[in-house]
Amino acid sequence: MLGFNLFKPKGRLGIDIGTASIKIIELKKKANRFALNNYGLLELKDMKVGGAAPMMGQSVLKMPDDEIVWGIKEIIKKTKTQSLDVVASIPSSLTFTTLIQMPYITEQDLARVLPFEAKKYIPISLDEVVLSWSIIDFSNKGSTTTAEIFLAAVPRTETEKYKRIMKSAGLNLVALELENLALIRALLGNDLSPTAIVNIGGRSTSIIIADKGFERVGHNYEIGGFEITKSIARSLNIGLERAEELKKKIGLGHSDENIINEAMISLVDMMVFETKKTIANYEVGGQKISRVLLVGGLTNMPNFLQYFKGKLGRECFMGDTLARVVYPDALKPMTKEISSTFAVSIGLAMRDDK
């Protein structure tokens, strides 16, 4: 979505500028399969704002452009990334999406009519957004064919910001894409069955219902990994960095000696509750969710999957965004972490512009 083609690259970068970090993946096509060529991450705490490192809990997205450019260049320098062509993600919080149904004649007719139809659904002037759309499905009633359309709009101020950042970083911006669509591509590939995806980020959790390869429902819940870290820090009266270490090392263990369980469980239970509610609301319409996939750095925490699955009461799996990617054998011990942490970046780099 929201892309403009320049040329077909030999290699491509997927750049995910999130709230807590900048993540970059480099994929190259080999024998019709994607190959992992490089990856890098720079966390917010390691970035410099006005000469000082920012406090954990601030947002990369709200940093000055030149600091984001510095972060991207730093990753590229340290990883020795070679590709220059980029697909970057637009966060869900900055986008407006909806599903609409319209009588279908030709795509040319739809292209002419859609801007007028979009005015009914988009709360700001169309002059202030970049509009994009895709046909998801068709249905027939008698002689009338109806098209189901996924409609997306992004403020022009945001698209211009990303263009400036990538140009300043010496990169070629091939396309901007909604982060949820990149995530769906990385996790599901050609699987069109209804699936719930729970993406736990640093500052928020996105619960997505995907069907036929597109987002049907998107729910953002303002609790993420950082809130859990803060809860541990408050509970134990320790610093945020030490709390983060304990979270990653101990996790949701069942031992009585797990001193951080109590600080985390109520927040994780809230994530489960929001997931249950989102799925239940969708299934009221008659569609059944076949599975639930978890992604995001927090999912690598010890016993997180087991706990989440038990509370949810459904089939629940770790999402594998590297399932269709070739990678060196030396990376096998790290694939679980790469798959979950770089999920959006992988989906971005997989985008195939014909």
C-alpha positions as CSV (number, residue, x, y, z in Angstrom):
1,M,0.0,0.0,0.0
2,L,1.0,3.6,-0.4
3,G,3.9,2.8,-2.7
4,F,5.6,4.3,-5.7
5,N,7.8,2.1,-7.8
6,L,11.3,3.2,-8.9
7,F,13.1,0.1,-10.2
8,K,13.4,-3.6,-9.3
9,P,16.2,-3.9,-6.8
10,K,18.7,-6.7,-6.3
11,G,18.4,-6.3,-2.5
12,R,15.9,-4.5,-0.3
13,L,15.8,-3.1,3.2
14,G,12.8,-3.2,5.4
15,I,13.0,-0.3,7.9
16,D,10.7,-0.3,10.9
17,I,10.9,2.9,12.9
18,G,9.0,2.0,16.0
19,T,8.4,3.7,19.3
20,A,11.3,2.0,21.2
21,S,13.8,1.1,18.4
22,I,14.8,1.3,14.7
23,K,14.9,-2.2,13.1
24,I,16.5,-2.9,9.7
25,I,16.4,-6.2,7.7
26,E,18.1,-6.8,4.4
27,L,16.6,-9.5,2.2
28,K,17.7,-10.6,-1.3
29,K,15.9,-12.9,-3.7
30,K,17.7,-16.2,-4.4
31,A,16.0,-18.8,-6.7
32,N,12.6,-17.3,-6.0
33,R,13.1,-17.4,-2.2
34,F,14.1,-14.6,0.1
35,A,17.5,-14.8,1.7
36,L,18.4,-13.0,4.9
37,N,21.5,-10.9,4.1
38,N,21.7,-8.6,7.1
39,Y,19.9,-7.2,10.1
40,G,20.4,-4.6,12.8
41,L,18.6,-2.9,15.6
42,L,19.2,0.3,17.6
43,E,17.2,0.8,20.7
44,L,16.0,4.2,22.0
45,K,18.3,4.1,25.0
46,D,21.3,3.9,22.7
47,M,20.3,6.9,20.6
48,K,21.6,10.4,21.2
49,V,19.3,13.4,21.5
50,G,21.1,16.7,21.9
51,G,24.2,14.8,22.9
52,A,22.5,12.8,25.6
53,A,20.8,9.4,25.5
54,P,17.0,9.6,25.9
55,M,15.2,8.1,28.8
56,M,13.5,4.7,28.3
57,G,9.8,5.3,27.6
58,Q,10.2,8.1,25.1
59,S,9.4,7.5,21.4
60,V,11.8,7.2,18.5
61,L,8.9,8.5,16.3
62,K,8.8,11.8,18.2
63,M,12.5,12.4,17.8
64,P,13.9,15.1,15.4
65,D,14.4,13.9,11.9
66,D,18.2,14.3,12.1
67,E,18.4,11.9,15.1
68,I,16.4,9.3,13.3
69,V,18.7,9.7,10.3
70,W,21.6,9.2,12.6
71,G,20.1,6.0,14.0
72,I,19.5,4.6,10.5
73,K,23.0,5.5,9.4
74,E,24.5,4.0,12.6
75,I,22.8,0.6,11.9
76,I,23.9,0.6,8.3
77,K,27.5,1.4,9.2
78,K,27.8,-1.2,11.9
79,T,26.1,-4.0,9.9
80,K,27.8,-3.0,6.6
81,T,24.5,-3.2,4.8
82,Q,24.9,-2.8,1.0
83,S,21.3,-2.3,-0.3
84,L,20.0,1.2,-0.8
85,D,16.3,0.5,-1.7
86,V,13.9,0.8,1.2
87,V,10.4,-0.1,2.1
88,A,9.5,1.7,5.4
89,S,6.5,1.1,7.7
90,I,3.9,3.6,8.7
91,P,2.6,2.9,12.2
92,S,-1.0,2.0,12.7
93,S,-1.5,5.0,15.0
94,L,-0.8,7.4,12.1
95,T,-3.1,5.7,9.6
96,F,-6.8,5.4,8.8
97,T,-8.1,2.2,7.3
98,T,-11.5,0.9,6.5
99,L,-13.3,-1.8,4.5
100,I,-16.0,-0.6,2.0
101,Q,-18.2,-2.3,-0.6
102,M,-18.9,-0.8,-4.0
103,P,-20.5,-1.9,-7.2
104,Y,-17.7,-3.0,-9.5
105,I,-17.4,-2.3,-13.2
106,T,-13.7,-1.8,-14.0
107,E,-10.7,-0.8,-11.9
108,Q,-10.4,2.4,-13.9
109,D,-14.0,3.3,-12.8
110,L,-13.2,2.5,-9.2
111,A,-10.1,4.7,-9.3
112,R,-12.2,7.6,-10.5
113,V,-15.1,7.1,-8.0
114,L,-13.2,6.0,-4.9
115,P,-11.9,9.5,-3.9
116,F,-15.5,10.7,-3.7
117,E,-16.6,7.6,-1.7
118,A,-13.6,8.0,0.6
119,K,-14.8,11.4,1.8
120,K,-17.6,9.5,3.7
121,Y,-15.0,7.6,5.8
122,I,-11.9,9.7,6.2
123,P,-12.3,12.4,8.9
124,I,-9.9,15.0,7.3
125,S,-9.7,16.6,3.9
126,L,-8.5,14.3,1.1
127,D,-6.0,17.0,0.1
128,E,-4.2,16.3,3.4
129,V,-3.8,12.5,2.9
130,V,-2.2,10.0,0.5
131,L,-5.0,7.6,-0.4
132,S,-4.5,3.9,-1.4
133,W,-6.7,0.9,-2.0
134,S,-6.8,-2.7,-2.9
135,I,-9.6,-5.1,-4.0
136,I,-9.9,-7.9,-1.5
137,D,-12.9,-9.9,-2.8
138,F,-15.9,-9.9,-5.2
139,S,-19.5,-11.1,-4.6
140,N,-22.3,-11.4,-7.0
141,K,-26.0,-10.8,-6.5
142,G,-27.9,-11.3,-9.7
143,S,-26.3,-9.3,-12.4
144,T,-24.5,-7.0,-9.9
145,T,-20.9,-7.5,-8.9
146,T,-19.8,-5.9,-5.7
147,A,-16.1,-5.3,-4.8
148,E,-14.9,-5.4,-1.2
149,I,-12.2,-2.8,-0.9
150,F,-9.5,-2.1,1.7
151,L,-9.0,1.6,1.9
152,A,-6.1,3.3,3.6
153,A,-5.2,7.0,4.1
154,V,-2.0,8.5,5.6
155,P,-1.4,12.1,6.3
156,R,0.8,13.8,3.7
157,T,2.9,15.3,6.5
158,E,3.9,11.8,7.5
159,T,4.7,10.6,4.0
160,E,6.8,13.7,3.4
161,K,8.7,13.1,6.7
162,Y,9.6,9.6,5.7
163,K,10.8,10.7,2.3
164,R,13.1,13.4,3.9
165,I,14.5,10.9,6.5
166,M,15.4,8.2,3.9
167,K,16.8,10.8,1.5
168,S,19.0,12.2,4.2
169,A,20.1,8.7,5.1
170,G,21.3,8.2,1.5
171,L,18.6,5.6,0.8
172,N,16.1,5.2,-2.0
173,L,12.5,5.0,-0.7
174,V,10.7,2.5,-2.9
175,A,7.5,2.4,-0.9
176,L,5.7,3.2,2.4
177,E,3.5,0.5,3.8
178,L,1.1,0.1,6.6
179,E,2.9,-1.9,9.3
180,N,0.0,-4.3,9.8
181,L,0.0,-5.3,6.1
182,A,3.8,-6.0,6.3
183,L,3.2,-8.1,9.4
184,I,0.4,-10.1,7.7
185,R,2.7,-10.7,4.7
186,A,5.6,-11.9,6.8
187,L,3.5,-14.3,9.0
188,L,0.9,-15.6,6.6
189,G,2.4,-15.5,3.1
190,N,-0.3,-17.1,0.9
191,D,-2.4,-18.4,3.8
192,L,-5.7,-16.7,3.5
193,S,-7.5,-18.3,6.5
194,P,-8.8,-16.0,9.3
195,T,-6.0,-15.5,11.8
196,A,-5.5,-13.4,14.9
197,I,-2.1,-11.7,15.2
198,V,-1.0,-10.2,18.5
199,N,2.0,-7.9,18.0
200,I,3.4,-6.8,21.4
201,G,5.6,-3.7,20.9
202,G,7.5,-1.6,23.2
203,R,4.7,0.9,24.0
204,S,1.6,-0.8,22.7
205,T,0.0,-4.1,21.6
206,S,-1.7,-4.4,18.2
207,I,-4.4,-7.1,17.8
208,I,-5.1,-7.8,14.2
209,I,-7.7,-10.1,12.5
210,A,-6.4,-11.0,9.1
211,D,-8.6,-12.7,6.4
212,K,-7.8,-13.2,2.8
213,G,-4.4,-11.5,3.3
214,F,-5.8,-8.2,4.6
215,E,-6.6,-6.6,7.9
216,R,-10.2,-7.0,8.8
217,V,-10.0,-5.7,12.4
218,G,-7.2,-3.7,14.0
219,H,-7.2,-2.9,17.7
220,N,-4.4,-1.0,19.4
221,Y,-4.0,-1.4,23.1
222,E,-1.8,1.0,25.0
223,I,0.1,-1.5,27.0
224,G,3.4,-3.0,25.8
225,G,6.7,-4.4,27.0
226,F,7.8,-1.1,28.5
227,E,4.8,-0.9,30.8
228,I,5.7,-4.4,32.1
229,T,9.3,-3.2,32.7
230,K,8.1,-0.2,34.6
231,S,5.8,-2.4,36.7
232,I,8.8,-4.6,37.6
233,A,10.9,-1.6,38.4
234,R,8.3,-0.1,40.7
235,S,7.6,-3.4,42.4
236,L,11.2,-4.1,43.2
237,N,12.4,-0.5,43.6
238,I,15.1,-1.0,40.9
239,G,16.2,0.9,37.8
240,L,14.5,0.3,34.4
241,E,17.5,-1.4,32.8
242,R,17.8,-3.9,35.7
243,A,14.0,-4.5,35.4
244,E,14.4,-5.2,31.7
245,E,17.2,-7.7,32.4
246,L,15.1,-9.5,34.9
247,K,12.1,-9.6,32.6
248,K,14.1,-11.2,29.8
249,K,15.9,-13.7,32.1
250,I,13.2,-14.9,34.5
251,G,10.0,-14.3,32.6
252,L,6.7,-15.9,33.7
253,G,8.1,-18.9,35.5
254,H,6.1,-20.9,37.9
255,S,8.6,-21.1,40.7
256,D,7.9,-19.4,44.1
257,E,11.2,-17.7,43.7
258,N,10.0,-15.8,40.6
259,I,9.9,-12.4,42.3
260,I,8.7,-10.5,39.2
261,N,5.6,-12.7,38.4
262,E,3.2,-10.6,40.4
263,A,4.4,-7.4,38.8
264,M,3.8,-8.7,35.3
265,I,0.8,-11.0,35.4
266,S,-2.0,-8.4,35.7
267,L,-0.6,-6.6,32.6
268,V,-0.3,-9.8,30.6
269,D,-3.8,-10.8,31.7
270,M,-5.1,-7.5,30.3
271,M,-3.4,-8.2,26.9
272,V,-5.2,-11.6,26.9
273,F,-8.5,-10.0,27.8
274,E,-8.2,-7.5,24.9
275,T,-7.3,-10.4,22.5
276,K,-10.3,-12.4,23.7
277,K,-12.6,-9.5,23.2
278,T,-11.4,-8.6,19.7
279,I,-11.7,-12.2,18.6
280,A,-15.2,-12.6,20.1
281,N,-16.5,-9.5,18.5
282,Y,-15.2,-10.7,15.1
283,E,-16.6,-14.2,15.4
284,V,-20.1,-12.8,16.2
285,G,-20.4,-12.3,12.4
286,G,-20.0,-16.0,11.8
287,Q,-16.4,-16.3,10.9
288,K,-14.2,-18.5,13.0
289,I,-10.5,-17.7,13.8
290,S,-8.3,-20.6,13.0
291,R,-5.4,-19.7,15.1
292,V,-3.6,-17.0,17.1
293,L,0.0,-15.9,16.3
294,L,2.2,-14.0,18.8
295,V,5.0,-11.7,17.7
296,G,7.1,-9.0,19.3
297,G,10.1,-9.0,21.5
298,L,8.1,-9.7,24.7
299,T,7.0,-13.1,23.3
300,N,10.6,-14.4,23.7
301,M,10.3,-14.0,27.5
302,P,10.5,-17.4,29.3
303,N,7.1,-19.1,29.5
304,F,5.2,-16.2,27.9
305,L,3.6,-18.4,25.2
306,Q,2.5,-21.1,27.6
307,Y,1.0,-18.6,29.9
308,F,-0.8,-16.6,27.2
309,K,-2.1,-19.7,25.6
310,G,-3.5,-21.1,28.9
311,K,-5.3,-17.9,29.7
312,L,-6.6,-17.4,26.2
313,G,-7.9,-21.0,25.9
314,R,-7.2,-21.2,22.2
315,E,-4.6,-22.6,19.9
316,C,-1.7,-20.1,20.1
317,F,1.6,-20.2,18.4
318,M,4.8,-18.1,18.1
319,G,4.6,-16.4,14.7
320,D,7.5,-17.5,12.4
321,T,8.3,-14.7,10.0
322,L,11.4,-16.6,8.8
323,A,9.5,-19.6,7.6
324,R,9.9,-18.5,3.9
325,V,13.4,-17.1,4.3
326,V,16.7,-18.8,3.8
327,Y,19.3,-17.9,6.4
328,P,22.8,-19.2,7.4
329,D,23.0,-22.2,9.7
330,A,25.0,-20.1,12.1
331,L,21.9,-18.0,12.8
332,K,19.7,-21.0,13.9
333,P,20.1,-20.3,17.6
334,M,18.9,-16.8,17.1
335,T,16.0,-17.3,14.6
336,K,13.3,-17.2,17.3
337,E,14.4,-13.8,18.5
338,I,15.0,-12.4,15.0
339,S,11.6,-13.7,13.8
340,S,9.7,-12.0,16.5
341,T,11.7,-8.8,17.0
342,F,12.1,-8.0,13.3
343,A,8.6,-9.2,12.2
344,V,7.5,-6.0,10.6
345,S,10.9,-5.3,8.9
346,I,10.9,-8.8,7.4
347,G,7.4,-8.2,5.9
348,L,8.5,-4.8,4.5
349,A,11.5,-6.3,2.8
350,M,9.3,-9.0,1.3
351,R,7.2,-6.5,-0.6
352,D,7.3,-7.4,-4.3
353,D,6.5,-4.5,-6.5
354,K,5.7,-5.7,-10.0
